Amino acid sequence: MTERLPPFQISDATPEQKAVLDEIVSGPRGNLNGPFLGWIHSPELAQHAQRLGAFCRYRTGLPLRLSELAILVTAARWQAQAEWYIHYPIALEAGIREADAQLIREGRRPSFADPDDVLIHDFASELYDTKRVSDAIFAKAVERFGHQVVINLVGLLGYYALVAMTLNVFGMRAIGQQSLPFAE
């Protein structure tokens, strides 16, 4: 998995670790791909983080296409190899154009056809660039999605930044990943 973490075998998991792993595998993800085998070395963090992640991925109130767009922006900003590798095909399947995804990966702004895509991209990019969101972008987001979904969007961006940091710090790759979308 990675040389920065002690080896982990599911067969040697503690009861707390097994409970977390079972919840992840039996939940909407259905697999342990991503940061979970890193977080499992701290089962309490793993449990809280994976539950937050399930909410942020599946229940923000955003359509899947927009959630995946926000995740791609995050993965590109953090150059998180596994995060991009896992979410790129999901984003394409959800309706993100391949050319737009590639521009995001390269750190460039696509000319989106859908105004919702523009809004999500601009919101996430402005937050990452300036550590704030301008009144204009914020007002557009609240007008379009409402306060609750905007709060959830901020949570989604924060959660996937946590995922990216975990993957990057511990040099983790996705299950089956052979290629790297970002130069190292």
DRENDRENLO-704966 format. One record per residue (C-alpha): chain; residue number from 1; x, y, z. Coordinates in pm, whole numbers, plus 50000, padded with zeros to 5 digits. Layout:
DRENDRENLO-704966
<cadena->A&num->NUM&c1->X&c2->Y&c3->Z>
...
***
This chain:
DRENDRENLO-704966
<cadena->A&num->1&c1->50000&c2->50000&c3->50000>
<cadena->A&num->2&c1->50250&c2->50263&c3->50115>
<cadena->A&num->3&c1->50582&c2->50267&c3->50294>
<cadena->A&num->4&c1->50465&c2->50549&c3->50521>
<cadena->A&num->5&c1->50208&c2->50340&c3->50704>
<cadena->A&num->6&c1->50251&c2->50014&c3->50889>
<cadena->A&num->7&c1->50128&c2->49711&c3->50695>
<cadena->A&num->8&c1->49760&c2->49641&c3->50752>
<cadena->A&num->9&c1->49589&c2->49310&c3->50699>
<cadena->A&num->10&c1->49211&c2->49294&c3->50732>
<cadena->A&num->11&c1->49250&c2->48951&c3->50892>
<cadena->A&num->12&c1->49446&c2->49117&c3->51178>
<cadena->A&num->13&c1->49199&c2->49404&c3->51231>
<cadena->A&num->14&c1->49083&c2->49492&c3->51581>
<cadena->A&num->15&c1->48708&c2->49476&c3->51653>
<cadena->A&num->16&c1->48692&c2->49857&c3->51615>
<cadena->A&num->17&c1->48870&c2->49842&c3->51280>
<cadena->A&num->18&c1->48646&c2->49557&c3->51160>
<cadena->A&num->19&c1->48334&c2->49755&c3->51253>
<cadena->A&num->20&c1->48451&c2->50052&c3->51045>
<cadena->A&num->21&c1->48554&c2->49839&c3->50749>
<cadena->A&num->22&c1->48226&c2->49647&c3->50757>
<cadena->A&num->23&c1->48026&c2->49972&c3->50759>
<cadena->A&num->24&c1->48222&c2->50108&c3->50463>
<cadena->A&num->25&c1->48189&c2->49792&c3->50256>
<cadena->A&num->26&c1->47819&c2->49748&c3->50334>
<cadena->A&num->27&c1->47743&c2->50117&c3->50264>
<cadena->A&num->28&c1->47693&c2->50302&c3->49935>
<cadena->A&num->29&c1->48064&c2->50287&c3->49844>
<cadena->A&num->30&c1->48084&c2->49909&c3->49864>
<cadena->A&num->31&c1->48466&c2->49907&c3->49865>
<cadena->A&num->32&c1->48772&c2->50031&c3->50053>
<cadena->A&num->33&c1->48923&c2->50229&c3->49768>
<cadena->A&num->34&c1->49058&c2->50568&c3->49876>
<cadena->A&num->35&c1->49191&c2->50682&c3->50214>
<cadena->A&num->36&c1->49016&c2->50421&c3->50428>
<cadena->A&num->37&c1->49305&c2->50179&c3->50468>
<cadena->A&num->38&c1->49514&c2->50475&c3->50583>
<cadena->A&num->39&c1->49257&c2->50610&c3->50824>
<cadena->A&num->40&c1->49197&c2->50260&c3->50964>
<cadena->A&num->41&c1->49513&c2->50300&c3->51174>
<cadena->A&num->42&c1->49299&c2->50546&c3->51373>
<cadena->A&num->43&c1->48962&c2->50365&c3->51383>
<cadena->A&num->44&c1->48774&c2->50647&c3->51553>
<cadena->A&num->45&c1->48888&c2->50901&c3->51291>
<cadena->A&num->46&c1->48812&c2->50646&c3->51020>
<cadena->A&num->47&c1->48457&c2->50600&c3->51147>
<cadena->A&num->48&c1->48380&c2->50972&c3->51171>
<cadena->A&num->49&c1->48549&c2->51054&c3->50840>
<cadena->A&num->50&c1->48385&c2->50776&c3->50642>
<cadena->A&num->51&c1->48040&c2->50872&c3->50770>
<cadena->A&num->52&c1->48102&c2->51237&c3->50681>
<cadena->A&num->53&c1->48226&c2->51121&c3->50342>
<cadena->A&num->54&c1->47915&c2->50915&c3->50275>
<cadena->A&num->55&c1->47704&c2->51224&c3->50347>
<cadena->A&num->56&c1->47923&c2->51454&c3->50138>
<cadena->A&num->57&c1->47928&c2->51219&c3->49843>
<cadena->A&num->58&c1->47567&c2->51105&c3->49837>
<cadena->A&num->59&c1->47343&c2->51344&c3->50032>
<cadena->A&num->60&c1->47449&c2->51707&c3->49979>
<cadena->A&num->61&c1->47147&c2->51797&c3->49768>
<cadena->A&num->62&c1->47367&c2->51850&c3->49463>
<cadena->A&num->63&c1->47323&c2->51635&c3->49153>
<cadena->A&num->64&c1->47598&c2->51374&c3->49117>
<cadena->A&num->65&c1->47749&c2->51562&c3->48820>
<cadena->A&num->66&c1->47805&c2->51873&c3->49031>
<cadena->A&num->67&c1->47941&c2->51682&c3->49330>
<cadena->A&num->68&c1->48186&c2->51500&c3->49106>
<cadena->A&num->69&c1->48286&c2->51828&c3->48942>
<cadena->A&num->70&c1->48368&c2->51972&c3->49286>
<cadena->A&num->71&c1->48567&c2->51657&c3->49367>
<cadena->A&num->72&c1->48766&c2->51683&c3->49042>
<cadena->A&num->73&c1->48848&c2->52048&c3->49115>
<cadena->A&num->74&c1->48970&c2->51942&c3->49460>
<cadena->A&num->75&c1->49172&c2->51649&c3->49329>
<cadena->A&num->76&c1->49338&c2->51872&c3->49070>
<cadena->A&num->77&c1->49415&c2->52148&c3->49320>
<cadena->A&num->78&c1->49577&c2->51898&c3->49556>
<cadena->A&num->79&c1->49718&c2->51686&c3->49271>
<cadena->A&num->80&c1->49578&c2->51386&c3->49454>
<cadena->A&num->81&c1->49662&c2->51091&c3->49230>
<cadena->A&num->82&c1->49418&c2->50837&c3->49374>
<cadena->A&num->83&c1->49135&c2->51087&c3->49423>
<cadena->A&num->84&c1->49149&c2->51184&c3->49056>
<cadena->A&num->85&c1->49192&c2->50824&c3->48944>
<cadena->A&num->86&c1->48884&c2->50712&c3->49140>
<cadena->A&num->87&c1->48656&c2->51006&c3->49061>
<cadena->A&num->88&c1->48747&c2->51083&c3->48699>
<cadena->A&num->89&c1->48545&c2->50792&c3->48551>
<cadena->A&num->90&c1->48258&c2->50858&c3->48792>
<cadena->A&num->91&c1->48252&c2->51224&c3->48683>
<cadena->A&num->92&c1->48248&c2->51129&c3->48314>
<cadena->A&num->93&c1->47965&c2->50883&c3->48374>
<cadena->A&num->94&c1->47776&c2->51154&c3->48566>
<cadena->A&num->95&c1->47795&c2->51387&c3->48265>
<cadena->A&num->96&c1->48117&c2->51587&c3->48296>
<cadena->A&num->97&c1->48267&c2->51627&c3->47950>
<cadena->A&num->98&c1->48606&c2->51459&c3->47911>
<cadena->A&num->99&c1->48758&c2->51775&c3->47759>
<cadena->A&num->100&c1->48640&c2->51978&c3->48061>
<cadena->A&num->101&c1->48783&c2->51724&c3->48303>
<cadena->A&num->102&c1->49118&c2->51732&c3->48126>
<cadena->A&num->103&c1->49131&c2->52112&c3->48144>
<cadena->A&num->104&c1->49058&c2->52093&c3->48517>
<cadena->A&num->105&c1->49336&c2->51835&c3->48559>
<cadena->A&num->106&c1->49573&c2->52075&c3->48381>
<cadena->A&num->107&c1->49469&c2->52360&c3->48611>
<cadena->A&num->108&c1->49279&c2->52546&c3->48340>
<cadena->A&num->109&c1->48920&c2->52674&c3->48344>
<cadena->A&num->110&c1->48686&c2->52503&c3->48099>
<cadena->A&num->111&c1->48423&c2->52694&c3->47901>
<cadena->A&num->112&c1->48132&c2->52504&c3->48051>
<cadena->A&num->113&c1->47803&c2->52482&c3->47864>
<cadena->A&num->114&c1->47596&c2->52452&c3->48185>
<cadena->A&num->115&c1->47575&c2->52752&c3->48421>
<cadena->A&num->116&c1->47562&c2->52519&c3->48723>
<cadena->A&num->117&c1->47901&c2->52377&c3->48622>
<cadena->A&num->118&c1->48039&c2->52731&c3->48595>
<cadena->A&num->119&c1->47905&c2->52815&c3->48941>
<cadena->A&num->120&c1->48043&c2->52504&c3->49113>
<cadena->A&num->121&c1->48381&c2->52540&c3->48943>
<cadena->A&num->122&c1->48405&c2->52911&c3->49024>
<cadena->A&num->123&c1->48292&c2->52861&c3->49385>
<cadena->A&num->124&c1->48548&c2->52585&c3->49448>
<cadena->A&num->125&c1->48829&c2->52759&c3->49259>
<cadena->A&num->126&c1->48774&c2->53090&c3->49434>
<cadena->A&num->127&c1->48769&c2->52918&c3->49772>
<cadena->A&num->128&c1->49094&c2->52734&c3->49696>
<cadena->A&num->129&c1->49261&c2->53040&c3->49541>
<cadena->A&num->130&c1->49165&c2->53310&c3->49792>
<cadena->A&num->131&c1->49059&c2->53104&c3->50096>
<cadena->A&num->132&c1->48728&c2->53294&c3->50072>
<cadena->A&num->133&c1->48424&c2->53317&c3->49843>
<cadena->A&num->134&c1->48325&c2->53659&c3->49713>
<cadena->A&num->135&c1->47985&c2->53807&c3->49786>
<cadena->A&num->136&c1->47894&c2->53776&c3->49417>
<cadena->A&num->137&c1->47973&c2->53403&c3->49387>
<cadena->A&num->138&c1->47819&c2->53332&c3->49727>
<cadena->A&num->139&c1->47496&c2->53512&c3->49634>
<cadena->A&num->140&c1->47472&c2->53322&c3->49305>
<cadena->A&num->141&c1->47526&c2->52990&c3->49484>
<cadena->A&num->142&c1->47264&c2->53063&c3->49751>
<cadena->A&num->143&c1->47015&c2->53187&c3->49491>
<cadena->A&num->144&c1->47064&c2->52873&c3->49282>
<cadena->A&num->145&c1->47100&c2->52606&c3->49553>
<cadena->A&num->146&c1->46991&c2->52756&c3->49887>
<cadena->A&num->147&c1->47188&c2->52794&c3->50208>
<cadena->A&num->148&c1->47174&c2->52429&c3->50313>
<cadena->A&num->149&c1->47321&c2->52299&c3->49988>
<cadena->A&num->150&c1->47589&c2->52571&c3->49988>
<cadena->A&num->151&c1->47684&c2->52465&c3->50341>
<cadena->A&num->152&c1->47694&c2->52106&c3->50220>
<cadena->A&num->153&c1->47910&c2->52210&c3->49922>
<cadena->A&num->154&c1->48163&c2->52366&c3->50159>
<cadena->A&num->155&c1->48157&c2->52040&c3->50359>
<cadena->A&num->156&c1->48212&c2->51837&c3->50042>
<cadena->A&num->157&c1->48509&c2->52052&c3->49942>
<cadena->A&num->158&c1->48656&c2->52027&c3->50291>
<cadena->A&num->159&c1->48604&c2->51652&c3->50311>
<cadena->A&num->160&c1->48769&c2->51587&c3->49976>
<cadena->A&num->161&c1->49058&c2->51816&c3->50073>
<cadena->A&num->162&c1->49102&c2->51591&c3->50379>
<cadena->A&num->163&c1->49094&c2->51287&c3->50150>
<cadena->A&num->164&c1->49352&c2->51447&c3->49920>
<cadena->A&num->165&c1->49580&c2->51537&c3->50210>
<cadena->A&num->166&c1->49560&c2->51183&c3->50347>
<cadena->A&num->167&c1->49634&c2->51027&c3->50009>
<cadena->A&num->168&c1->49922&c2->51267&c3->49943>
<cadena->A&num->169&c1->50089&c2->51252&c3->50285>
<cadena->A&num->170&c1->50089&c2->50873&c3->50290>
<cadena->A&num->171&c1->50160&c2->50827&c3->49918>
<cadena->A&num->172&c1->49847&c2->50616&c3->49873>
<cadena->A&num->173&c1->49727&c2->50493&c3->49535>
<cadena->A&num->174&c1->49389&c2->50363&c3->49429>
<cadena->A&num->175&c1->49327&c2->49991&c3->49404>
<cadena->A&num->176&c1->49457&c2->49884&c3->49062>
<cadena->A&num->177&c1->49607&c2->50225&c3->48980>
<cadena->A&num->178&c1->49895&c2->50193&c3->48735>
<cadena->A&num->179&c1->49916&c2->50547&c3->48596>
<cadena->A&num->180&c1->49947&c2->50888&c3->48760>
<cadena->A&num->181&c1->49733&c2->51179&c3->48635>
<cadena->A&num->182&c1->49974&c2->51436&c3->48784>
<cadena->A&num->183&c1->50352&c2->51461&c3->48756>
<cadena->A&num->184&c1->50542&c2->51382&c3->49075>
***
